[in-house]
Amino acid sequence: MSNTYTQIHIHAVFAVKNRVGIIHKEWKDELYKYITGIIQKNDHKMLIINGVEDHVHLFFGMRPTQTLSDLMQDVKANSSKWINERGFVKDRFEWQSGYGAFSYSKSQIPAVIKYIENQETHHAKQTFIEEYKDLLDQFEVDYDERYIFKPLE
């Protein structure tokens, strides 16, 4: 797209289905590299990826050549297929439906990167649901409690 200039930075968050903590340290770096490859294949720029056992945070520069929903569908579908093909989990791996996505200005990039880098420390103090609701509230996103990522009951 000639003469199209953008600066779009997206922080996306999504969880393992039923928030089961099955992303293991032994293969999470491989998963992150695979997801980074999907982002790059779609001509976007990964700034950082990290998470814990039950969810992942992506922060990337997004080009306006694709919708965010199409990109997230690609990331989640292909990464789950990749995990299942490698037999990293005993049962079938799935991401929970939906995701959160939040935009940041260029000046906020260092703070968001630091936040995502420190996920393990952060989650020693706060649960994923608390973190997710804080993001939704901070960005003034209306949400229905019935559709917030939930664990098995």
SULVENDA-V839439 format. One record per pair of residues at least 12 apart in sequence whose C-alpha atoms are under 10 Angstrom apart, sorted by sequence separation. I is the first residue (numbers start at 1). GAP is how many residues later the second one is. D is the distance in Angstrom with one decimal. If there is no record, write none. Layout:
# SULVENDA-V839439
I;GAP;D, I;GAP;D
This chain:
# SULVENDA-V839439
36;12;8.7, 46;12;7.5, 47;12;5.5, 48;12;6.9, 80;12;8.7, 81;12;8.0, 133;12;9.5, 36;13;7.7, 46;13;6.2, 47;13;4.9, 80;13;6.0, 81;13;8.5, 35;14;8.6, 45;14;8.7, 46;14;4.3, 47;14;7.0, 79;14;9.5, 80;14;5.8, 45;15;5.3, 46;15;6.4, 79;15;9.1, 80;15;6.9, 133;15;8.3, 32;16;9.3, 33;16;8.8, 44;16;6.9, 45;16;4.9, 46;16;8.6, 79;16;9.0, 132;16;8.5, 133;16;9.9, 32;17;6.4, 44;17;5.8, 45;17;6.6, 77;17;8.4, 132;17;8.7, 31;18;10.0, 32;18;7.3, 43;18;9.4, 44;18;5.0, 45;18;8.4, 76;18;8.3, 77;18;8.2, 32;19;9.4, 39;19;9.6, 43;19;8.0, 44;19;5.7, 76;19;6.5, 129;19;7.8, 29;20;9.5, 40;20;9.6, 42;20;9.3, 43;20;6.9, 44;20;9.1, 76;20;9.1, 129;20;7.1, 29;21;8.8, 39;21;8.1, 42;21;8.8, 43;21;9.7, 44;21;9.1, 76;21;9.2, 128;21;9.0, 129;21;7.9, 28;22;8.8, 36;22;8.8, 39;22;9.4, 40;22;9.9, 43;22;8.3, 44;22;9.5, 76;22;9.7, 128;22;9.9, 129;22;9.6, 28;23;8.9, 35;23;9.0, 39;23;8.9, 42;23;8.5, 43;23;9.2, 76;23;9.8, 28;24;8.9, 32;24;8.9, 36;24;9.4, 42;24;8.0, 73;24;9.6, 28;25;8.7, 32;25;9.9, 73;25;9.1, 32;26;9.2, 72;26;8.8, 73;26;9.8, 25;27;8.8, 44;27;9.6, 72;27;8.0, 23;28;9.0, 24;28;8.5, 25;28;8.1, 28;28;9.9, 23;29;7.1, 24;29;6.2, 42;29;7.7, 69;29;9.3, 72;29;9.7, 22;30;9.2, 23;30;4.5, 24;30;9.4, 69;30;9.2, 21;31;7.8, 22;31;5.5, 23;31;6.4, 21;32;4.3, 22;32;6.4, 23;32;8.0, 39;32;7.7, 42;32;9.3, 69;32;9.7, 100;32;8.0, 20;33;7.6, 21;33;4.2, 22;33;9.4, 23;33;9.3, 38;33;8.6, 39;33;9.2, 42;33;9.9, 68;33;8.6, 102;33;8.2, 19;34;8.6, 20;34;5.6, 21;34;8.0, 38;34;9.8, 101;34;9.4, 102;34;8.7, 9;35;10.0, 19;35;5.1, 20;35;8.9, 39;35;8.9, 100;35;8.6, 101;35;9.3, 9;36;9.3, 10;36;9.7, 11;36;9.7, 13;36;10.0, 15;36;9.5, 18;36;8.7, 19;36;7.2, 38;36;7.6, 39;36;7.4, 100;36;8.1, 102;36;9.9, 103;36;9.1, 9;37;9.7, 10;37;9.6, 11;37;9.4, 12;37;9.6, 13;37;9.9, 14;37;9.6, 15;37;9.6, 16;37;8.4, 17;37;8.4, 38;37;6.2, 102;37;7.5, 9;38;9.0, 11;38;9.5, 13;38;9.0, 15;38;9.2, 16;38;5.3, 17;38;9.2, 37;38;9.4, 38;38;9.7, 101;38;9.9, 15;39;5.8, 16;39;5.8, 35;39;9.5, 36;39;8.9, 102;39;9.6, 14;40;8.8, 15;40;4.0, 16;40;8.4, 35;40;6.2, 38;40;8.2, 55;40;8.8, 14;41;5.7, 15;41;6.4, 34;41;9.1, 35;41;8.5, 38;41;8.5, 54;41;9.4, 55;41;9.5, 100;41;9.8, 13;42;7.2, 14;42;5.7, 15;42;9.0, 59;42;9.4, 61;42;9.8, 13;43;5.7, 14;43;6.9, 35;43;8.4, 57;43;9.5, 58;43;9.2, 59;43;9.3, 60;43;9.8, 61;43;9.9, 12;44;8.2, 13;44;4.6, 14;44;8.8, 34;44;9.0, 35;44;6.4, 57;44;9.6, 59;44;9.3, 12;45;5.7, 13;45;6.4, 34;45;7.1, 59;45;9.6, 61;45;9.8, 11;46;6.9, 12;46;5.1, 13;46;8.9, 11;47;5.6, 12;47;6.4, 32;47;9.2, 35;47;9.8, 10;48;7.8, 11;48;4.4, 12;48;8.4, 31;48;7.2, 34;48;8.3, 100;48;9.9, 10;49;5.6, 11;49;6.7, 31;49;9.5, 34;49;9.8, 60;49;9.7, 98;49;9.0, 99;49;9.6, 9;50;7.0, 10;50;5.5, 11;50;9.1, 59;50;8.9, 97;50;9.6, 98;50;9.1, 99;50;8.8, 9;51;5.7, 10;51;6.4, 31;51;8.4, 98;51;8.4, 8;52;8.3, 9;52;4.6, 10;52;6.8, 31;52;7.7, 97;52;8.5, 8;53;5.7, 9;53;6.1, 30;53;9.7, 59;53;7.8, 60;53;9.9, 96;53;7.4, 7;54;7.3, 8;54;5.4, 9;54;9.2, 59;54;7.5, 96;54;9.0, 6;55;9.6, 7;55;7.7, 8;55;7.1, 58;55;9.6, 96;55;10.0, 6;56;8.6, 7;56;8.0, 8;56;8.3, 12;56;9.5, 27;56;9.2, 6;57;7.2, 7;57;9.4, 59;57;8.2, 5;58;9.1, 6;58;7.6, 10;58;9.1, 14;58;9.2, 57;58;9.9, 58;58;8.1, 4;59;9.7, 5;59;9.1, 13;59;9.8, 57;59;6.7, 4;60;8.7, 12;60;8.5, 16;60;9.9, 23;60;9.7, 28;60;9.9, 56;60;9.3, 57;60;9.5, 15;61;9.9, 27;61;7.6, 14;62;8.7, 26;62;9.3, 47;62;8.7, 57;62;8.8, 1;63;9.1, 47;63;9.9, 50;63;9.6, 56;63;9.3, 1;64;8.2, 16;64;9.6, 24;64;8.5, 48;64;9.1, 49;64;8.8, 23;65;8.7, 24;65;9.1, 47;65;9.7, 48;65;6.4, 50;65;9.8, 51;65;7.3, 22;66;9.0, 23;66;8.5, 47;66;7.5, 48;66;9.3, 50;66;6.0, 51;66;8.3, 22;67;7.2, 49;67;7.1, 50;67;6.4, 51;67;8.7, 52;67;6.8, 53;67;9.4, 22;68;9.6, 48;68;7.3, 49;68;7.9, 50;68;8.5, 51;68;5.7, 52;68;6.3, 48;69;7.7, 50;69;7.0, 51;69;7.3, 52;69;10.0, 23;70;9.7, 50;70;9.0, 52;70;10.0, 22;71;8.7, 52;71;8.0, 51;72;9.4, 20;73;9.8, 55;73;7.8, 20;74;9.9, 54;74;8.2, 20;75;9.8, 17;76;7.8, 18;76;9.0, 19;76;8.6, 20;76;9.8, 52;76;9.3, 16;77;7.9, 17;77;5.5, 18;77;8.4, 19;77;7.5, 16;78;6.2, 17;78;4.7, 18;78;6.5, 15;79;9.1, 16;79;4.3, 17;79;3.8, 18;79;9.7, 15;80;5.9, 16;80;5.3, 17;80;7.4, 14;81;7.3, 15;81;5.6, 16;81;8.9, 14;82;7.2, 15;82;8.3, 14;83;8.3, 15;83;8.6, 14;84;7.0, 15;84;7.6, 13;85;9.2, 14;85;4.7, 15;85;9.7, 13;86;5.7, 14;86;6.5, 12;87;6.9, 13;87;5.1, 14;87;9.0, 12;88;5.5, 13;88;6.4, 11;89;8.0, 12;89;4.3, 13;89;8.8, 10;90;9.9, 11;90;5.5, 12;90;6.4, 10;91;6.4, 11;91;5.1, 12;91;8.8, 9;92;10.0, 10;92;5.6, 11;92;6.3, 9;93;8.3, 10;93;4.6, 11;93;7.6, 9;94;5.5, 10;94;6.5, 8;95;7.0, 9;95;5.4, 10;95;9.3, 8;96;7.5, 9;96;6.7, 7;97;9.5, 8;97;7.5, 9;97;7.4, 54;97;9.9, 7;98;7.9, 8;98;8.4, 11;98;9.9, 7;99;7.6, 9;99;9.4, 10;99;9.9, 9;100;8.0, 11;101;8.1, 11;102;9.6, 11;105;9.3, 19;109;8.9, 19;110;9.7, 15;113;8.9, 14;118;9.6, 13;119;8.2, 13;122;9.9, 19;130;7.3, 20;130;9.8, 18;131;7.3, 19;131;6.6, 20;131;7.0, 17;132;8.4, 18;132;5.9, 19;132;5.1, 20;132;8.2, 16;133;9.2, 17;133;8.6, 18;133;4.4, 19;133;7.7, 15;134;7.3, 17;134;8.0, 18;134;5.4, 14;135;8.7, 15;135;9.4, 16;135;9.5, 17;135;9.0, 18;135;9.0
